[in-house]
Amino acid sequence: MSGMIRRLLALEGVNVVCQFRDDGSFVVGYGRMSQEDMVQMARFAHDYRRMAQGNADQLAIFSGMRGWTPPRGWIVRGGAQSLCGVGNLVCMVDSQGAPLNEILLELREVSHW
Protein backbone atom coordinates (compact mmCIF):
# COMPACT_ATOMS: atom_id res chain seq x y z
CA MET A 1 0.00 0.00 0.00
CA SER A 2 2.80 2.46 0.81
CA GLY A 3 4.11 2.13 -2.75
CA MET A 4 0.69 3.03 -4.10
CA ILE A 5 0.55 6.09 -1.84
CA ARG A 6 4.07 7.15 -2.73
CA ARG A 7 3.22 7.06 -6.45
CA LEU A 8 0.89 10.02 -5.88
CA LEU A 9 4.00 12.19 -5.45
CA ALA A 10 4.73 11.64 -9.14
CA LEU A 11 1.63 13.64 -10.07
CA GLU A 12 2.27 17.21 -11.15
CA GLY A 13 1.86 19.65 -8.27
CA VAL A 14 1.64 17.07 -5.45
CA ASN A 15 4.06 17.95 -2.64
CA VAL A 16 2.88 15.78 0.26
CA VAL A 17 0.61 12.76 0.64
CA CYS A 18 -0.59 11.20 3.90
CA GLN A 19 -2.72 8.29 4.98
CA PHE A 20 -4.63 8.24 8.26
CA ARG A 21 -6.93 5.84 10.11
CA ASP A 22 -10.65 6.29 10.68
CA ASP A 23 -9.89 7.75 14.11
CA GLY A 24 -7.58 10.36 12.52
CA SER A 25 -4.30 8.82 13.64
CA PHE A 26 -1.41 9.14 11.21
CA VAL A 27 -0.38 6.01 9.28
CA VAL A 28 2.24 7.13 6.76
CA GLY A 29 3.27 10.21 4.82
CA TYR A 30 5.65 11.16 2.04
CA GLY A 31 6.88 14.42 0.62
CA ARG A 32 8.37 17.78 1.49
CA MET A 33 7.09 18.25 5.04
CA SER A 34 8.19 17.19 8.50
CA GLN A 35 6.48 14.15 9.97
CA GLU A 36 5.08 16.34 12.76
CA ASP A 37 3.41 18.55 10.16
CA MET A 38 2.14 15.48 8.28
CA VAL A 39 0.53 14.24 11.48
CA GLN A 40 -1.22 17.62 11.83
CA MET A 41 -2.29 17.57 8.17
CA ALA A 42 -3.78 14.08 8.61
CA ARG A 43 -5.66 15.24 11.72
CA PHE A 44 -7.00 18.26 9.82
CA ALA A 45 -8.15 16.05 6.93
CA HIS A 46 -9.92 13.68 9.32
CA ASP A 47 -11.65 16.54 11.14
CA TYR A 48 -12.56 18.31 7.91
CA ARG A 49 -14.08 15.14 6.46
CA ARG A 50 -16.18 14.64 9.61
CA MET A 51 -17.32 18.27 9.58
CA ALA A 52 -18.28 18.08 5.89
CA GLN A 53 -20.20 14.84 6.53
CA GLY A 54 -22.09 16.44 9.42
CA ASN A 55 -23.00 19.48 7.32
CA ALA A 56 -24.09 17.23 4.45
CA ASP A 57 -26.29 15.21 6.80
CA GLN A 58 -27.95 18.42 8.05
CA LEU A 59 -28.54 19.66 4.50
CA ALA A 60 -30.16 16.34 3.64
CA ILE A 61 -32.51 16.66 6.61
CA PHE A 62 -33.44 20.30 5.93
CA SER A 63 -33.83 19.95 2.19
CA GLY A 64 -35.27 16.46 2.05
CA MET A 65 -32.70 15.62 -0.65
CA ARG A 66 -29.82 13.19 -0.41
CA GLY A 67 -26.46 13.46 -2.15
CA TRP A 68 -24.90 16.47 -0.44
CA THR A 69 -21.72 14.70 0.57
CA PRO A 70 -18.94 14.98 -2.03
CA PRO A 71 -18.68 11.26 -2.85
CA ARG A 72 -15.44 11.63 -4.76
CA GLY A 73 -13.53 13.79 -2.32
CA TRP A 74 -13.00 17.35 -1.22
CA ILE A 75 -10.66 20.29 -1.82
CA VAL A 76 -9.69 23.16 0.45
CA ARG A 77 -7.99 25.84 -1.65
CA GLY A 78 -5.37 28.23 -0.39
CA GLY A 79 -3.35 30.91 -2.14
CA ALA A 80 -0.18 28.84 -2.56
CA GLN A 81 -1.16 25.34 -1.43
CA SER A 82 -4.40 23.37 -1.38
CA LEU A 83 -5.48 20.10 0.23
CA CYS A 84 -7.26 17.33 -1.66
CA GLY A 85 -8.80 14.42 0.21
CA VAL A 86 -10.49 11.14 -0.65
CA GLY A 87 -11.28 8.55 2.00
CA ASN A 88 -8.34 8.30 4.40
CA LEU A 89 -5.84 9.96 2.05
CA VAL A 90 -4.92 13.62 1.77
CA CYS A 91 -2.50 15.46 -0.55
CA MET A 92 -1.02 18.93 -0.34
CA VAL A 93 -0.75 20.37 -3.84
CA ASP A 94 0.31 23.58 -5.54
CA SER A 95 -2.75 25.81 -5.89
CA GLN A 96 -1.61 27.15 -9.24
CA GLY A 97 -1.52 24.65 -12.07
CA ALA A 98 -1.99 21.35 -10.25
CA PRO A 99 -4.41 19.13 -12.22
CA LEU A 100 -6.98 18.73 -9.43
CA ASN A 101 -9.30 16.39 -11.34
CA GLU A 102 -6.43 14.02 -12.12
CA ILE A 103 -5.21 14.16 -8.52
CA LEU A 104 -8.68 13.39 -7.13
CA LEU A 105 -9.08 10.47 -9.56
CA GLU A 106 -5.73 9.01 -8.49
CA LEU A 107 -6.55 9.54 -4.80
CA ARG A 108 -9.82 7.74 -5.34
CA GLU A 109 -8.09 4.80 -7.04
CA VAL A 110 -5.39 4.49 -4.36
CA SER A 111 -7.94 4.83 -1.53
CA HIS A 112 -9.55 1.55 -2.65
CA TRP A 113 -6.34 -0.46 -2.14
TIMI-2910 file (N, C-alpha, C, CB; in pm, 1 decimal, decimal comma, always signed):
<rs>
+----------+----------+----------+----------+----------+----------+----------+----------+----------+----------+----------+----------+------+
!      n_x !      n_y !      n_z !     ca_x !     ca_y !     ca_z !      c_x !      c_y !      c_z !     cb_x !     cb_y !     cb_z ! resn !
+----------+----------+----------+----------+----------+----------+----------+----------+----------+----------+----------+----------+------+
!    +82,2 !   -119,7 !     +0,0 !     +0,0 !     +0,0 !     +0,0 !    +86,3 !   +125,7 !     +0,0 !    -93,4 !     +0,1 !   +120,4 !  Met !
!   +197,1 !   +124,5 !    +73,7 !   +280,1 !   +245,7 !    +80,5 !   +336,6 !   +283,1 !    -55,8 !   +394,5 !   +226,1 !   +179,9 !  Ser !
!   +364,0 !   +183,2 !   -140,3 !   +411,1 !   +212,5 !   -275,4 !   +304,2 !   +281,1 !   -359,1 !   +455,9 !    +84,9 !   -344,0 !  Gly !
!   +179,7 !   +240,1 !   -338,7 !    +68,9 !   +303,0 !   -410,2 !    +53,3 !   +448,4 !   -365,4 !    -62,6 !   +224,7 !   -386,9 !  Met !
!    +67,2 !   +471,9 !   -236,0 !    +54,5 !   +608,6 !   -183,6 !   +169,4 !   +694,3 !   -233,9 !    +51,4 !   +608,6 !    -28,7 !  Ile !
!   +288,5 !   +639,8 !   -229,3 !   +407,2 !   +714,9 !   -272,6 !   +398,8 !   +755,1 !   -419,6 !   +533,5 !   +632,0 !   -249,3 !  Arg !
!   +331,6 !   +674,1 !   -502,0 !   +321,9 !   +705,9 !   -644,7 !   +244,7 !   +835,4 !   -669,6 !   +255,0 !   +591,1 !   -719,4 !  Arg !
!   +162,7 !   +876,2 !   -574,5 !    +88,5 !  +1001,8 !   -588,5 !   +182,9 !  +1121,5 !   -596,4 !     -8,7 !  +1019,5 !   -471,2 !  Leu !
!   +302,1 !  +1110,1 !   -539,2 !   +400,0 !  +1219,0 !   -545,2 !   +448,2 !  +1244,2 !   -687,6 !   +519,0 !  +1187,8 !   -455,3 !  Leu !
!   +430,5 !  +1147,1 !   -775,1 !   +473,2 !  +1163,9 !   -914,3 !   +376,7 !  +1252,9 !   -993,5 !   +485,1 !  +1027,3 !   -982,1 !  Ala !
!   +259,0 !  +1278,1 !   -938,0 !   +162,6 !  +1364,0 !  -1006,6 !   +207,8 !  +1509,1 !   -999,8 !    +22,0 !  +1348,7 !   -945,0 !  Leu !
!   +188,1 !  +1580,2 !  -1107,2 !   +227,1 !  +1720,5 !  -1115,4 !   +158,8 !  +1800,8 !  -1003,9 !   +191,3 !  +1778,9 !  -1254,4 !  Glu !
!   +238,8 !  +1875,2 !   -929,0 !   +186,4 !  +1964,9 !   -827,0 !   +168,3 !  +1903,4 !   -689,3 !    +57,9 !  +2017,9 !   -871,8 !  Gly !
!   +180,9 !  +1771,4 !   -676,2 !   +163,8 !  +1706,7 !   -545,4 !   +294,7 !  +1717,8 !   -467,9 !   +120,9 !  +1556,6 !   -561,3 !  Val !
!   +287,4 !  +1775,0 !   -347,9 !   +405,9 !  +1794,7 !   -264,5 !   +411,4 !  +1701,0 !   -145,2 !   +411,1 !  +1936,2 !   -216,3 !  Asn !
!   +295,5 !  +1663,3 !    -92,5 !   +287,9 !  +1577,8 !    +25,9 !   +165,6 !  +1489,0 !    +11,7 !   +281,3 !  +1662,3 !   +157,7 !  Val !
!   +176,8 !  +1366,0 !    +58,0 !    +61,5 !  +1276,3 !    +63,5 !    +65,9 !  +1201,1 !   +196,1 !    +60,4 !  +1176,8 !    -57,9 !  Val !
!    -49,1 !  +1188,4 !   +260,8 !    -58,6 !  +1120,3 !   +390,1 !   -177,8 !  +1026,0 !   +391,7 !    -70,0 !  +1222,4 !   +504,9 !  Cys !
!   -162,1 !   +921,7 !   +470,7 !   -271,5 !   +829,3 !   +497,8 !   -298,5 !   +833,3 !   +647,7 !   -237,7 !   +683,3 !   +449,2 !  Gln !
!   -426,2 !   +824,4 !   +685,0 !   -463,4 !   +823,7 !   +826,4 !   -572,6 !   +719,8 !   +849,2 !   -511,1 !   +964,5 !   +872,3 !  Phe !
!   -590,4 !   +682,4 !   +975,1 !   -692,8 !   +583,8 !  +1010,9 !   -827,2 !   +653,5 !  +1031,4 !   -652,0 !   +505,8 !  +1138,9 !  Arg !
!   -930,9 !   +574,1 !  +1047,5 !  -1064,8 !   +629,2 !  +1067,9 !  -1075,2 !   +715,3 !  +1193,3 !  -1165,3 !   +517,4 !  +1075,5 !  Asp !
!   -987,6 !   +692,0 !  +1290,9 !   -989,0 !   +774,7 !  +1411,5 !   -901,6 !   +899,5 !  +1396,8 !   -942,3 !   +693,0 !  +1531,0 !  Asp !
!   -840,7 !   +918,1 !  +1279,8 !   -758,4 !  +1035,8 !  +1252,3 !   -610,9 !  +1017,1 !  +1280,3 !   -807,5 !  +1149,7 !  +1331,7 !  Gly !
!   -572,1 !   +902,4 !  +1334,8 !   -430,5 !   +882,3 !  +1364,2 !   -350,3 !   +861,6 !  +1235,6 !   -412,0 !   +762,3 !  +1458,2 !  Ser !
!   -232,8 !   +915,6 !  +1235,3 !   -141,1 !   +913,9 !  +1121,4 !    -92,7 !   +772,2 !  +1094,6 !    -21,6 !  +1007,3 !  +1146,2 !  Phe !
!    -90,3 !   +732,1 !   +967,3 !    -37,8 !   +601,1 !   +927,7 !    +97,7 !   +619,5 !   +861,0 !   -136,5 !   +527,6 !   +832,1 !  Val !
!    +99,8 !   +694,2 !   +750,4 !   +223,7 !   +713,4 !   +675,5 !   +211,9 !   +841,0 !   +593,3 !   +253,9 !   +590,8 !   +584,0 !  Val !
!   +326,4 !   +902,0 !   +564,8 !   +326,9 !  +1021,0 !   +481,7 !   +457,2 !  +1032,0 !   +404,6 !   +304,9 !  +1145,6 !   +566,6 !  Gly !
!   +449,2 !  +1097,3 !   +289,5 !   +565,1 !  +1116,2 !   +203,8 !   +562,5 !  +1258,1 !   +148,5 !   +567,5 !  +1011,7 !    +88,9 !  Tyr !
!   +680,3 !  +1312,3 !   +126,7 !   +688,2 !  +1442,2 !    +62,4 !   +770,5 !  +1542,8 !   +139,8 !   +551,7 !  +1496,0 !    +41,7 !  Gly !
!   +756,1 !  +1668,7 !    +96,5 !   +837,3 !  +1778,0 !   +149,1 !   +769,9 !  +1845,1 !   +268,2 !   +864,6 !  +1880,8 !    +39,8 !  Arg !
!   +768,5 !  +1773,3 !   +381,7 !   +709,2 !  +1824,7 !   +503,7 !   +760,3 !  +1738,4 !   +619,2 !   +552,1 !  +1824,3 !   +496,1 !  Met !
!   +775,7 !  +1797,8 !   +735,1 !   +819,3 !  +1718,9 !   +850,4 !   +708,9 !  +1620,7 !   +890,0 !   +855,9 !  +1811,5 !   +970,2 !  Ser !
!   +746,9 !  +1513,3 !   +954,9 !   +647,8 !  +1415,0 !   +996,6 !   +549,7 !  +1477,8 !  +1096,3 !   +716,8 !  +1291,5 !  +1058,8 !  Gln !
!   +597,1 !  +1565,1 !  +1181,8 !   +508,4 !  +1633,7 !  +1276,1 !   +399,7 !  +1711,8 !  +1201,4 !   +589,6 !  +1728,8 !  +1367,0 !  Glu !
!   +438,1 !  +1781,4 !  +1095,4 !   +340,7 !  +1855,4 !  +1016,2 !   +247,5 !  +1761,3 !   +939,6 !   +412,1 !  +1948,8 !   +919,0 !  Asp !
!   +299,7 !  +1646,2 !   +894,5 !   +214,3 !  +1548,3 !   +827,6 !   +109,1 !  +1494,0 !   +923,2 !   +298,4 !  +1433,5 !   +770,8 !  Met !
!   +148,2 !  +1471,2 !  +1047,6 !    +52,5 !  +1424,4 !  +1148,4 !    -58,8 !  +1527,3 !  +1164,6 !   +123,3 !  +1398,6 !  +1284,7 !  Val !
!    -22,5 !  +1654,9 !  +1169,9 !   -122,4 !  +1762,0 !  +1183,0 !   -211,4 !  +1771,0 !  +1058,3 !    -52,5 !  +1897,4 !  +1207,4 !  Gln !
!   -151,5 !  +1752,8 !   +941,1 !   -228,7 !  +1756,9 !   +817,3 !   -329,5 !  +1641,8 !   +813,4 !   -134,9 !  +1750,5 !   +694,9 !  Met !
!   -287,3 !  +1523,2 !   +856,3 !   -377,6 !  +1407,8 !   +860,8 !   -491,8 !  +1433,4 !   +958,5 !   -300,9 !  +1280,0 !   +900,8 !  Ala !
!   -461,6 !  +1491,7 !  +1073,4 !   -565,5 !  +1523,6 !  +1172,2 !   -664,6 !  +1624,9 !  +1113,6 !   -501,7 !  +1579,5 !  +1302,9 !  Arg !
!   -613,0 !  +1727,8 !  +1044,9 !   -700,0 !  +1826,0 !   +981,8 !   -792,8 !  +1758,6 !   +881,2 !   -616,8 !  +1935,2 !   +913,2 !  Phe !
!   -735,6 !  +1671,6 !   +797,0 !   -815,0 !  +1604,6 !   +693,1 !   -925,0 !  +1519,7 !   +755,6 !   -724,7 !  +1517,0 !   +603,9 !  Ala !
!   -892,0 !  +1448,0 !   +861,2 !   -991,5 !  +1367,5 !   +931,7 !  -1103,3 !  +1455,9 !   +986,3 !   -925,7 !  +1288,2 !  +1045,9 !  His !
!  -1065,8 !  +1563,9 !  +1054,8 !  -1165,1 !  +1654,1 !  +1114,3 !  -1248,1 !  +1723,3 !  +1007,2 !  -1096,4 !  +1758,7 !  +1202,4 !  Asp !
!  -1183,9 !  +1763,4 !   +898,8 !  -1256,1 !  +1830,9 !   +791,0 !  -1358,3 !  +1737,3 !   +727,9 !  -1158,2 !  +1882,3 !   +684,2 !  Tyr !
!  -1317,5 !  +1613,4 !   +704,9 !  -1408,2 !  +1514,2 !   +646,2 !  -1529,7 !  +1491,3 !   +735,7 !  -1334,5 !  +1381,3 !   +622,6 !  Arg !
!  -1507,2 !  +1482,4 !   +866,0 !  -1618,1 !  +1463,8 !   +960,6 !  -1710,4 !  +1585,1 !   +962,3 !  -1564,2 !  +1437,4 !  +1101,9 !  Arg !
!  -1652,3 !  +1705,1 !   +959,4 !  -1732,5 !  +1827,1 !   +957,7 !  -1817,2 !  +1833,6 !   +830,1 !  -1641,6 !  +1951,7 !   +968,6 !  Met !
!  -1755,6 !  +1804,7 !   +716,0 !  -1828,2 !  +1807,8 !   +589,0 !  -1940,7 !  +1704,7 !   +589,1 !  -1732,2 !  +1781,9 !   +471,2 !  Ala !
!  -1916,4 !  +1587,6 !   +645,6 !  -2020,2 !  +1484,0 !   +653,1 !  -2135,5 !  +1530,8 !   +740,9 !  -1961,6 !  +1351,8 !   +707,7 !  Gln !
!  -2103,9 !  +1592,3 !   +854,2 !  -2209,0 !  +1643,9 !   +942,0 !  -2292,4 !  +1751,4 !   +874,6 !  -2148,3 !  +1699,2 !  +1069,1 !  Gly !
!  -2227,1 !  +1843,5 !   +805,0 !  -2300,3 !  +1947,8 !   +732,3 !  -2386,8 !  +1888,0 !   +622,1 !  -2202,7 !  +2049,8 !   +672,5 !  Asn !
!  -2333,0 !  +1788,2 !   +551,0 !  -2409,5 !  +1723,1 !   +444,7 !  -2531,6 !  +1652,0 !   +502,1 !  -2321,0 !  +1623,3 !   +367,9 !  Ala !
!  -2515,7 !  +1588,6 !   +616,4 !  -2628,6 !  +1521,5 !   +680,3 !  -2736,9 !  +1622,0 !   +717,8 !  -2582,1 !  +1444,6 !   +804,9 !  Asp !
!  -2698,0 !  +1737,7 !   +770,0 !  -2795,2 !  +1841,5 !   +805,1 !  -2866,1 !  +1895,2 !   +681,4 !  -2726,1 !  +1956,1 !   +879,5 !  Gln !
!  -2791,4 !  +1919,2 !   +574,8 !  -2853,6 !  +1966,1 !   +450,3 !  -2955,3 !  +1865,4 !   +397,6 !  -2746,5 !  +1992,5 !   +343,8 !  Leu !
!  -2924,2 !  +1737,6 !   +409,4 !  -3016,3 !  +1633,7 !   +363,9 !  -3145,2 !  +1637,5 !   +445,3 !  -2950,8 !  +1494,7 !   +374,1 !  Ala !
!  -3132,9 !  +1659,7 !   +575,3 !  -3251,1 !  +1666,5 !   +660,9 !  -3335,3 !  +1789,6 !   +626,9 !  -3209,9 !  +1669,2 !   +809,4 !  Ile !
!  -3270,3 !  +1905,5 !   +617,3 !  -3343,5 !  +2030,1 !   +593,1 !  -3404,6 !  +2036,2 !   +453,5 !  -3251,7 !  +2148,5 !   +613,0 !  Phe !
!  -3335,5 !  +1983,1 !   +356,8 !  -3382,8 !  +1994,8 !   +218,6 !  -3468,3 !  +1877,0 !   +174,0 !  -3265,6 !  +2008,6 !   +125,9 !  Ser !
!  -3456,5 !  +1765,7 !   +246,7 !  -3527,1 !  +1646,0 !   +204,7 !  -3462,6 !  +1577,4 !    +85,8 !  -3668,3 !  +1679,8 !   +171,9 !  Gly !
!  -3341,9 !  +1621,4 !    +48,8 !  -3270,3 !  +1562,2 !    -65,3 !  -3140,6 !  +1499,1 !    -16,6 !  -3241,0 !  +1669,3 !   -174,8 !  Met !
!  -3108,0 !  +1383,8 !    -72,1 !  -2981,5 !  +1318,7 !    -41,2 !  -2876,3 !  +1362,1 !   -141,9 !  -2996,9 !  +1165,2 !    -41,1 !  Arg !
!  -2750,7 !  +1322,2 !   -117,3 !  -2645,6 !  +1345,5 !   -215,1 !  -2561,4 !  +1469,6 !   -191,0 !  -2705,5 !  +1354,5 !   -348,3 !  Gly !
!  -2566,4 !  +1526,1 !    -70,9 !  -2489,5 !  +1647,2 !    -43,7 !  -2341,4 !  +1618,6 !    -18,9 !  -2547,9 !  +1719,0 !    +75,6 !  Trp !
!  -2311,4 !  +1501,8 !    +26,7 !  -2171,9 !  +1469,6 !    +56,6 !  -2093,6 !  +1456,6 !    -73,5 !  -2161,6 !  +1339,0 !   +139,7 !  Thr !
!  -1974,2 !  +1517,3 !    -81,7 !  -1893,7 !  +1497,9 !   -202,9 !  -1841,4 !  +1354,3 !   -208,2 !  -1775,3 !  +1599,0 !   -207,5 !  Pro !
!  -1903,4 !  +1267,0 !   -286,9 !  -1867,5 !  +1126,0 !   -285,0 !  -1729,0 !  +1096,3 !   -340,9 !  -1968,3 !  +1048,7 !   -361,3 !  Pro !
!  -1673,7 !  +1189,2 !   -414,7 !  -1543,6 !  +1162,8 !   -476,3 !  -1432,0 !  +1242,5 !   -412,8 !  -1548,9 !  +1192,8 !   -623,2 !  Arg !
!  -1458,8 !  +1308,7 !   -302,3 !  -1353,4 !  +1378,7 !   -232,3 !  -1385,1 !  +1524,2 !   -206,0 !  -1227,8 !  +1368,9 !   -309,1 !  Gly !
!  -1284,7 !  +1595,3 !   -158,4 !  -1300,5 !  +1735,3 !   -122,3 !  -1170,8 !  +1810,0 !   -149,8 !  -1341,3 !  +1749,6 !    +25,7 !  Trp !
!  -1181,6 !  +1941,5 !   -160,4 !  -1066,0 !  +2028,6 !   -182,4 !  -1081,4 !  +2151,6 !    -94,1 !  -1052,6 !  +2069,1 !   -333,4 !  Ile !
!   -975,0 !  +2188,7 !    -26,6 !   -968,6 !  +2316,0 !    +45,3 !   -857,8 !  +2395,0 !    -22,3 !   -941,8 !  +2296,7 !   +202,0 !  Val !
!   -895,9 !  +2506,6 !    -86,2 !   -799,5 !  +2583,8 !   -165,3 !   -739,6 !  +2696,9 !    -84,1 !   -865,8 !  +2639,8 !   -290,6 !  Arg !
!   -609,2 !  +2711,7 !    -97,0 !   -537,1 !  +2823,1 !    -38,9 !   -464,8 !  +2899,0 !   -149,1 !   -438,1 !  +2774,6 !    +68,9 !  Gly !
!   -403,4 !  +3010,5 !   -114,7 !   -335,3 !  +3091,3 !   -214,2 !   -219,6 !  +3019,0 !   -281,2 !   -285,6 !  +3216,7 !   -151,4 !  Gly !
!   -135,6 !  +2953,3 !   -201,9 !    -18,2 !  +2884,4 !   -256,0 !    -35,4 !  +2732,7 !   -258,0 !   +104,8 !  +2920,5 !   -174,9 !  Ala !
!    -99,2 !  +2678,4 !   -156,2 !   -116,3 !  +2534,1 !   -143,0 !   -263,2 !  +2502,5 !   -119,6 !    -29,2 !  +2478,2 !    -27,9 !  Gln !
!   -303,8 !  +2384,6 !   -160,9 !   -440,0 !  +2336,9 !   -138,1 !   -431,8 !  +2193,4 !    -87,7 !   -527,0 !  +2346,3 !   -268,6 !  Ser !
!   -537,6 !  +2148,2 !    -21,4 !   -547,8 !  +2010,0 !    +22,7 !   -656,7 !  +1941,5 !    -56,4 !   -576,2 !  +2001,4 !   +174,2 !  Leu !
!   -629,3 !  +1817,0 !    -97,9 !   -726,2 !  +1733,0 !   -166,3 !   -737,9 !  +1604,4 !    -85,9 !   -684,3 !  +1704,7 !   -315,5 !  Cys !
!   -861,1 !  +1562,8 !    -58,1 !   -879,6 !  +1442,2 !    +21,0 !   -982,4 !  +1348,9 !    -38,9 !   -919,7 !  +1478,1 !   +160,3 !  Gly !
!   -955,2 !  +1220,5 !    -27,8 !  -1048,7 !  +1114,4 !    -64,8 !  -1029,6 !  +1003,7 !    +37,7 !  -1025,0 !  +1062,2 !   -213,4 !  Val !
!  -1138,4 !   +961,0 !   +100,6 !  -1128,3 !   +854,8 !   +200,3 !  -1030,5 !   +893,8 !   +309,3 !  -1085,4 !   +723,0 !   +135,1 !  Gly !
!   -934,6 !   +807,0 !   +336,0 !   -834,4 !   +830,1 !   +440,0 !   -700,9 !   +875,8 !   +382,6 !   -814,3 !   +703,9 !   +521,4 !  Asn !
!   -704,4 !   +941,6 !   +267,0 !   -584,3 !   +996,2 !   +204,7 !   -600,6 !  +1145,7 !   +185,8 !   -555,5 !   +927,2 !    +69,7 !  Leu !
!   -491,2 !  +1218,2 !   +200,5 !   -492,0 !  +1362,3 !   +176,8 !   -360,0 !  +1400,8 !   +110,2 !   -513,2 !  +1441,9 !   +310,4 !  Val !
!   -367,3 !  +1493,1 !    +15,4 !   -250,1 !  +1546,1 !    -54,7 !   -243,8 !  +1697,0 !    -37,5 !   -253,9 !  +1508,8 !   -204,9 !  Cys !
!   -123,5 !  +1748,8 !    -24,2 !   -101,9 !  +1892,5 !    -33,6 !    -47,2 !  +1918,3 !   -172,5 !     -4,2 !  +1945,7 !    +78,8 !  Met !
!   -110,7 !  +2010,6 !   -244,2 !    -75,2 !  +2036,6 !   -383,8 !    -55,3 !  +2185,7 !   -406,1 !   -183,7 !  +1982,3 !   -478,8 !  Val !
!    +17,1 !  +2219,0 !   -512,7 !    +30,8 !  +2358,3 !   -553,7 !   -105,8 !  +2409,0 !   -598,8 !   +136,9 !  +2373,8 !   -667,5 !  Asp !
!   -144,8 !  +2526,3 !   -551,0 !   -275,1 !  +2581,3 !   -588,6 !   -279,2 !  +2626,5 !   -733,8 !   -310,1 !  +2697,5 !   -498,6 !  Ser !
!   -166,7 !  +2666,0 !   -786,1 !   -161,3 !  +2714,5 !   -924,1 !   -110,5 !  +2603,7 !  -1015,4 !    -70,7 !  +2839,9 !   -935,2 !  Gln !
!   -196,0 !  +2557,4 !  -1103,6 !   -152,4 !  +2465,0 !  -1206,8 !   -160,7 !  +2317,4 !  -1176,2 !    -17,8 !  +2495,1 !  -1240,1 !  Gly !
!   -186,9 !  +2278,4 !  -1053,2 !   -199,0 !  +2135,0 !  -1024,8 !   -327,8 !  +2082,7 !  -1088,8 !   -198,4 !  +2107,6 !   -870,2 !  Ala !
!   -322,1 !  +1968,7 !  -1157,0 !   -441,2 !  +1912,6 !  -1222,3 !   -531,2 !  +1844,5 !  -1117,9 !   -400,1 !  +1810,9 !  -1333,6 !  Pro !
!   -619,7 !  +1921,5 !  -1056,0 !   -698,1 !  +1873,1 !   -943,1 !   -786,7 !  +1754,0 !   -978,8 !   -783,1 !  +1984,7 !   -889,0 !  Leu !
!   -846,5 !  +1753,5 !  -1095,3 !   -930,3 !  +1639,1 !  -1134,2 !   -848,2 !  +1511,0 !  -1141,0 !   -997,7 !  +1665,3 !  -1269,8 !  Asn !
!   -730,7 !  +1519,3 !  -1202,7 !   -643,3 !  +1402,1 !  -1212,3 !   -599,1 !  +1355,7 !  -1073,6 !   -520,2 !  +1433,7 !  -1299,2 !  Glu !
!   -565,2 !  +1450,3 !   -987,8 !   -521,0 !  +1416,3 !   -852,3 !   -633,2 !  +1347,4 !   -775,4 !   -474,5 !  +1542,6 !   -776,8 !  Ile !
!   -755,7 !  +1401,7 !   -782,5 !   -868,5 !  +1339,0 !   -713,2 !   -898,0 !  +1199,8 !   -766,9 !   -992,4 !  +1425,9 !   -725,6 !  Leu !
!   -886,3 !  +1180,4 !   -898,5 !   -908,3 !  +1047,5 !   -955,7 !   -804,5 !   +947,6 !   -904,9 !   -904,2 !  +1054,2 !  -1108,9 !  Leu !
!   -678,7 !   +990,1 !   -899,4 !   -573,0 !   +900,9 !   -848,6 !   -592,0 !   +872,7 !   -699,4 !   -433,4 !   +962,9 !   -873,3 !  Glu !
!   -628,2 !   +975,6 !   -622,3 !   -654,9 !   +954,1 !   -480,2 !   -766,5 !   +852,1 !   -463,0 !   -692,1 !  +1086,8 !   -410,9 !  Leu !
!   -869,3 !   +865,9 !   -542,8 !   -982,4 !   +773,6 !   -534,4 !   -937,8 !   +631,0 !   -563,0 !  -1093,0 !   +815,0 !   -632,2 !  Arg !
!   -856,8 !   +614,5 !   -667,5 !   -809,4 !   +479,8 !   -703,9 !   -724,1 !   +420,6 !   -591,3 !   -727,8 !   +484,6 !   -836,0 !  Glu !
!   -628,8 !   +498,8 !   -541,2 !   -538,9 !   +449,2 !   -436,0 !   -615,3 !   +423,0 !   -306,5 !   -425,2 !   +549,9 !   -410,4 !  Val !
!   -718,8 !   +500,2 !   -278,0 !   -793,7 !   +482,8 !   -153,2 !   -866,5 !   +350,0 !   -147,9 !   -892,9 !   +595,4 !   -135,8 !  Ser !
!   -886,5 !   +285,0 !   -261,7 !   -954,8 !   +155,2 !   -264,8 !   -859,6 !    +38,2 !   -242,6 !  -1026,3 !   +137,7 !   -397,0 !  His !
!   -731,2 !    +62,0 !   -234,5 !   -634,0 !    -46,4 !   -214,3 !   -626,9 !    -84,5 !    -69,5 !   -495,7 !     -6,2 !   -264,0 !  Trp !
+----------+----------+----------+----------+----------+----------+----------+----------+----------+----------+----------+----------+------+
</rs>
